């Protein structure tokens, strides 16, 4: 039997609004992954980082698996997304 811990996650109003980004820049060291989320506007030559997330390699891999699972669910519902 798997022992799962339950916890509550609070989502503050200002964070719930979200931040749009259309570019991610990812770097890593031996102990962490740094993901910068950027909003690039058409015709602009520079952009600001909107959000930076720093995660351990273990949690980054868990994020990868969660994204893969959710993309599969998305494509099952809406059809396969095709990269250009």
DSSP file (Angstrom, degrees, kcal/mol; ACC not computed):
  #  RESIDUE AA STRUCTURE BP1 BP2  ACC     N-H-->O    O-->H-N    N-H-->O    O-->H-N    TCO  KAPPA ALPHA  PHI   PSI    X-CA   Y-CA   Z-CA
    1    1 A X              0   0    0      0, 0.0     2,-0.4     0, 0.0     0, 0.0   0.000 360.0 360.0 360.0 130.6    0.0    0.0    0.0
    2    2 A X        -     0   0    0      1,-0.0     2,-0.8     2,-0.0     0, 0.0  -0.664 360.0-142.0 -83.8 129.7    1.4    3.4   -1.0
    3    3 A X        -     0   0    0     -2,-0.4     2,-0.4     2,-0.0    -1,-0.0  -0.826  22.7-172.0 -94.4 109.6    1.5    6.0    1.7
    4    4 A X        -     0   0    0     -2,-0.8     2,-0.4     0, 0.0    -2,-0.0  -0.878  15.5-140.6-106.9 133.6    0.6    9.4    0.2
    5    5 A X        -     0   0    0     -2,-0.4     2,-0.4     2,-0.0    -2,-0.0  -0.762  15.3-148.5 -89.5 132.5    0.9   12.6    2.1
    6    6 A X        +     0   0    0     -2,-0.4     2,-0.3     2,-0.0     0, 0.0  -0.810  23.8 164.7-100.7 143.9   -1.9   15.1    1.5
    7    7 A X        -     0   0    0     -2,-0.4     2,-0.4     2,-0.0    -2,-0.0  -0.968  32.6-115.3-150.4 163.2   -1.3   18.8    1.7
    8    8 A X        -     0   0    0     -2,-0.3     2,-0.5     2,-0.0    -2,-0.0  -0.832  19.1-153.3-104.8 142.0   -3.0   22.1    0.7
    9    9 A X        -     0   0    0     -2,-0.4     2,-0.4     2,-0.0    -2,-0.0  -0.965  10.1-146.4-115.0 127.3   -1.6   24.5   -1.9
   10   10 A X        -     0   0    0     -2,-0.5     2,-0.6     2,-0.0    -2,-0.0  -0.789   6.7-162.1 -94.7 133.4   -2.5   28.1   -1.6
   11   11 A X        -     0   0    0     -2,-0.4     2,-0.0     4,-0.0    -2,-0.0  -0.922  14.4-146.3-116.6 104.6   -2.9   30.1   -4.9
   12   12 A X     >  -     0   0    0     -2,-0.6     4,-2.4     1,-0.1     3,-0.4  -0.350  21.5-115.4 -70.9 151.7   -2.7   33.8   -4.2
   13   13 A X  H  > S+     0   0    0      1,-0.2     4,-0.9     2,-0.2    -1,-0.1   0.868 113.3  49.8 -57.3 -43.7   -4.8   36.1   -6.4
   14   14 A X  H  4 S+     0   0    0      1,-0.2     4,-0.3     2,-0.2    -1,-0.2   0.842 114.2  45.6 -68.7 -31.3   -1.9   37.9   -8.0
   15   15 A X  H >4 S+     0   0    0     -3,-0.4     3,-1.5     1,-0.2    -1,-0.2   0.836 103.5  64.3 -76.8 -33.7   -0.2   34.6   -8.9
   16   16 A X  H 3< S+     0   0    0     -4,-2.4    -1,-0.2     1,-0.3    -2,-0.2   0.752  89.2  68.4 -62.6 -24.8   -3.4   33.1  -10.2
   17   17 A X  T 3< S-     0   0    0     -4,-0.9    -1,-0.3    -3,-0.2    -2,-0.2   0.800  97.3-152.0 -64.7 -27.8   -3.5   35.7  -13.0
   18   18 A X    <   -     0   0    0     -3,-1.5     2,-0.4    -4,-0.3    -1,-0.1   0.078   9.2-102.7  77.8 167.5   -0.5   34.0  -14.5
   19   19 A X        -     0   0    0     -4,-0.1     2,-0.3    -3,-0.0    -1,-0.1  -0.995  28.5-132.7-131.6 123.7    2.3   35.4  -16.6
   20   20 A X        +     0   0    0     -2,-0.4     2,-0.3     2,-0.0    -2,-0.0  -0.572  31.1 168.9 -77.8 135.8    2.3   34.8  -20.4
   21   21 A X        -     0   0    0     -2,-0.3    18,-0.3    18,-0.1     3,-0.1  -0.990  24.6-174.4-142.0 150.9    5.6   33.6  -21.9
   22   22 A X  S    S+     0   0    0     16,-2.1     2,-0.3    -2,-0.3    17,-0.2   0.173  73.1  50.6-128.6  15.7    6.4   32.3  -25.4
   23   23 A X  E     -A   38   0A   0     15,-1.3    15,-3.2     2,-0.0     2,-0.4  -0.970  59.2-163.6-152.6 136.7   10.0   31.4  -24.9
   24   24 A X  E     -A   37   0A   0     -2,-0.3     2,-0.5    13,-0.2    13,-0.2  -0.985   2.8-163.4-122.8 134.7   11.9   29.3  -22.2
   25   25 A X  E     -A   36   0A   0     11,-2.8    11,-3.0    -2,-0.4     2,-0.4  -0.978  14.4-166.3-116.2 123.1   15.6   29.5  -21.7
   26   26 A X  E     +A   35   0A   0     -2,-0.5     2,-0.3     9,-0.2     9,-0.2  -0.930  13.7 166.7-120.2 132.0   17.0   26.6  -19.6
   27   27 A X  E     -A   34   0A   0      7,-2.5     7,-3.1    -2,-0.4     2,-0.3  -0.895  11.5-167.7-131.9 163.4   20.4   26.2  -18.0
   28   28 A X  E     -A   33   0A   0     -2,-0.3     5,-0.2     5,-0.2     2,-0.2  -0.994  14.8-166.6-151.8 157.7   21.6   23.7  -15.4
   29   29 A X        -     0   0    0      3,-2.7     3,-0.1    -2,-0.3     5,-0.0  -0.596  54.5 -83.5-122.4-169.9   24.4   22.9  -13.0
   30   30 A X  S    S+     0   0    0     -2,-0.2    27,-0.1     1,-0.2     3,-0.1   0.709 128.5  33.3 -70.9 -17.9   25.1   19.6  -11.2
   31   31 A X  S    S+     0   0    0      1,-0.2     2,-0.3    25,-0.1    26,-0.3   0.524 120.5  23.2-118.3  -7.2   22.6   20.5   -8.5
   32   32 A X        -     0   0    0     24,-0.2    -3,-2.7    25,-0.1     2,-0.4  -0.999  53.7-136.2-159.0 156.3   19.8   22.6  -10.2
   33   33 A X  E     -AB  28  55A   0     22,-3.3    22,-2.5    -2,-0.3     2,-0.5  -0.948  19.8-156.6-110.5 135.8   17.9   23.5  -13.3
   34   34 A X  E     -AB  27  54A   0     -7,-3.1    -7,-2.5    -2,-0.4     2,-0.6  -0.967   8.3-170.8-115.6 121.8   17.2   27.2  -14.0
   35   35 A X  E     -AB  26  53A   0     18,-3.2    18,-2.7    -2,-0.5     2,-0.5  -0.948   2.6-166.9-117.8 114.0   14.2   27.9  -16.3
   36   36 A X  E     -AB  25  52A   0    -11,-3.0   -11,-2.8    -2,-0.6     2,-0.5  -0.877   8.3-153.7 -99.5 128.1   13.7   31.5  -17.4
   37   37 A X  E     -AB  24  51A   0     14,-3.1    13,-3.1    -2,-0.5    14,-1.5  -0.909  18.2-172.5-106.2 125.3   10.3   32.2  -19.0
   38   38 A X  E     -AB  23  49A   0    -15,-3.2   -16,-2.1    -2,-0.5   -15,-1.3  -0.843  23.7-142.2-122.4 148.5   10.4   35.1  -21.5
   39   39 A X        -     0   0    0      9,-1.1     2,-0.5    -2,-0.3     9,-0.4  -0.939  21.3-166.8-111.3 107.9    7.8   37.1  -23.4
   40   40 A X        -     0   0    0     -2,-0.6     2,-0.4     7,-0.1     7,-0.1  -0.824   6.3-153.2 -94.7 128.9    9.1   37.9  -26.9
   41   41 A X    >   -     0   0    0     -2,-0.5     3,-2.0     5,-0.3     5,-0.1  -0.824  30.9 -95.2-101.4 141.7    7.2   40.5  -28.8
   42   42 A X  T 3  S+     0   0    0     -2,-0.4     3,-0.1     1,-0.3    -1,-0.1  -0.247 108.4  13.6 -55.4 135.9    7.2   40.5  -32.7
   43   43 A X  T 3  S+     0   0    0      1,-0.3     2,-0.3     2,-0.0    -1,-0.3   0.363  97.6 121.5  82.3  -5.7    9.7   42.9  -34.1
   44   44 A X    <   -     0   0    0     -3,-2.0    -1,-0.3     1,-0.1     3,-0.0  -0.677  50.0-158.3 -92.3 146.4   11.6   43.4  -30.8
   45   45 A X  S    S+     0   0    0     -2,-0.3     2,-0.3    -3,-0.1    -1,-0.1   0.472  76.4  38.3-100.3  -4.9   15.3   42.6  -30.5
   46   46 A X        -     0   0    0     -5,-0.1    -5,-0.3     2,-0.0     2,-0.3  -0.963  61.3-175.4-142.1 160.9   15.2   42.3  -26.7
   47   47 A X        -     0   0    0     -2,-0.3     2,-0.3    -7,-0.1    -7,-0.1  -0.985  21.4-121.2-152.5 157.1   12.9   40.9  -24.1
   48   48 A X        -     0   0    0     -9,-0.4    -9,-1.1    -2,-0.3     2,-0.4  -0.784  30.6-109.0-102.8 146.7   12.7   40.6  -20.3
   49   49 A X  E     -B   38   0A   0     -2,-0.3   -11,-0.2   -11,-0.2     3,-0.1  -0.595  28.3-169.0 -68.2 128.0   12.5   37.5  -18.2
   50   50 A X  E     +     0   0A   0    -13,-3.1     2,-0.3    -2,-0.4   -12,-0.2   0.776  68.2   2.4 -89.2 -31.5    9.0   37.3  -16.8
   51   51 A X  E     -B   37   0A   0    -14,-1.5   -14,-3.1     2,-0.0     2,-0.4  -0.988  58.0-154.9-156.8 144.9    9.6   34.5  -14.4
   52   52 A X  E     -B   36   0A   0     -2,-0.3     2,-0.4   -16,-0.2   -16,-0.2  -0.994  10.6-170.8-125.9 127.3   12.5   32.3  -13.2
   53   53 A X  E     -B   35   0A   0    -18,-2.7   -18,-3.2    -2,-0.4     2,-0.5  -0.966   3.0-165.3-117.3 134.4   12.0   28.9  -11.7
   54   54 A X  E     +B   34   0A   0     -2,-0.4     2,-0.3   -20,-0.2   -20,-0.2  -0.979  16.8 169.4-121.0 125.8   14.8   26.9  -10.1
   55   55 A X  E     -B   33   0A   0    -22,-2.5   -22,-3.3    -2,-0.5     2,-0.1  -0.927  35.7-107.2-135.4 156.5   14.4   23.2   -9.4
   56   56 A X     >  -     0   0    0     -2,-0.3     4,-2.4   -24,-0.2     5,-0.2  -0.415  39.7-109.4 -72.0 158.3   16.5   20.2   -8.3
   57   57 A X  H  > S+     0   0    0    -26,-0.3     4,-2.2     1,-0.2     5,-0.2   0.892 119.7  54.3 -56.5 -39.5   17.3   17.7  -11.1
   58   58 A X  H  > S+     0   0    0      1,-0.2     4,-1.8     2,-0.2    -1,-0.2   0.941 112.1  41.8 -60.4 -48.8   14.9   15.2   -9.4
   59   59 A X  H  > S+     0   0    0      1,-0.2     4,-2.1     2,-0.2    -1,-0.2   0.816 111.1  57.0 -71.6 -29.4   12.0   17.7   -9.4
   60   60 A X  H  X S+     0   0    0     -4,-2.4     4,-2.2     2,-0.2    -1,-0.2   0.904 107.4  48.6 -65.0 -40.5   12.8   18.8  -12.9
   61   61 A X  H  X S+     0   0    0     -4,-2.2     4,-2.2     2,-0.2    -2,-0.2   0.885 109.5  52.0 -67.4 -37.7   12.5   15.2  -14.1
   62   62 A X  H  X S+     0   0    0     -4,-1.8     4,-2.2     2,-0.2    -1,-0.2   0.889 108.9  51.3 -62.6 -38.6    9.2   14.9  -12.3
   63   63 A X  H  X S+     0   0    0     -4,-2.1     4,-2.7     2,-0.2    -2,-0.2   0.913 107.3  53.4 -63.2 -43.1    8.0   18.0  -14.1
   64   64 A X  H  X S+     0   0    0     -4,-2.2     4,-2.5     1,-0.2    -2,-0.2   0.930 110.7  46.0 -56.2 -48.1    9.1   16.4  -17.4
   65   65 A X  H  X S+     0   0    0     -4,-2.2     4,-2.3     1,-0.2    -1,-0.2   0.888 112.2  50.9 -64.7 -39.2    7.0   13.4  -16.7
   66   66 A X  H  X S+     0   0    0     -4,-2.2     4,-2.3     2,-0.2    -1,-0.2   0.897 111.3  48.5 -65.5 -40.0    4.0   15.5  -15.6
   67   67 A X  H  X S+     0   0    0     -4,-2.7     4,-2.7     2,-0.2     5,-0.2   0.920 110.9  50.2 -65.0 -43.7    4.3   17.6  -18.8
   68   68 A X  H  X S+     0   0    0     -4,-2.5     4,-2.1     1,-0.2    -2,-0.2   0.915 111.9  48.4 -60.3 -43.1    4.5   14.4  -21.0
   69   69 A X  H  X S+     0   0    0     -4,-2.3     4,-1.9     1,-0.2    -1,-0.2   0.909 113.9  45.8 -63.6 -43.5    1.4   13.0  -19.2
   70   70 A X  H  X S+     0   0    0     -4,-2.3     4,-2.5     2,-0.2    -2,-0.2   0.852 110.0  53.1 -72.4 -34.2   -0.6   16.2  -19.7
   71   71 A X  H  X S+     0   0    0     -4,-2.7     4,-2.8     2,-0.2     5,-0.2   0.909 108.6  51.3 -64.3 -41.0    0.4   16.6  -23.3
   72   72 A X  H  X S+     0   0    0     -4,-2.1     4,-1.9    -5,-0.2    -2,-0.2   0.914 111.6  46.9 -61.3 -42.8   -0.8   13.1  -24.0
   73   73 A X  H  X S+     0   0    0     -4,-1.9     4,-1.7     2,-0.2    -2,-0.2   0.911 112.6  50.3 -64.6 -42.3   -4.2   13.9  -22.3
   74   74 A X  H  X S+     0   0    0     -4,-2.5     4,-3.4     1,-0.2     5,-0.4   0.934 112.0  46.7 -59.5 -48.5   -4.4   17.2  -24.3
   75   75 A X  H  X S+     0   0    0     -4,-2.8     4,-1.7     1,-0.2    -1,-0.2   0.821 108.4  55.7 -68.9 -30.6   -3.7   15.4  -27.6
   76   76 A X  H  < S+     0   0    0     -4,-1.9    -1,-0.2    -5,-0.2    -2,-0.2   0.883 118.2  35.0 -65.3 -37.3   -6.2   12.7  -26.8
   77   77 A X  H  < S+     0   0    0     -4,-1.7    -2,-0.2    -5,-0.1    -1,-0.2   0.888 135.2  20.7 -82.9 -42.7   -8.9   15.4  -26.3
   78   78 A X  H  < S-     0   0    0     -4,-3.4    -3,-0.2     1,-0.3    -2,-0.2   0.472 111.3-100.7-112.0  -5.2   -7.9   18.0  -28.9
   79   79 A X     <  -     0   0    0     -4,-1.7    -1,-0.3    -5,-0.4     2,-0.2  -0.143  54.0 -47.4  99.9 160.4   -5.7   16.0  -31.4
   80   80 A X        -     0   0    0     -4,-0.1     2,-0.4    -2,-0.1    -8,-0.0  -0.424  52.1-132.4 -69.7 132.5   -2.0   15.7  -32.0
   81   81 A X        -     0   0    0     -2,-0.2     2,-0.5     1,-0.0    -1,-0.1  -0.722  20.0-150.9 -83.2 131.4   -0.1   19.0  -32.0
   82   82 A X        -     0   0    0     -2,-0.4     2,-0.2     2,-0.0    -2,-0.0  -0.926   5.7-139.0-110.3 123.3    2.3   19.1  -35.0
   83   83 A X              0   0    0     -2,-0.5     0, 0.0     1,-0.1     0, 0.0  -0.497 360.0 360.0 -71.6 144.9    5.5   21.1  -34.8
   84   84 A X              0   0    0     -2,-0.2    -1,-0.1     0, 0.0    -2,-0.0   0.457 360.0 360.0 -83.8 360.0    6.4   23.1  -37.8
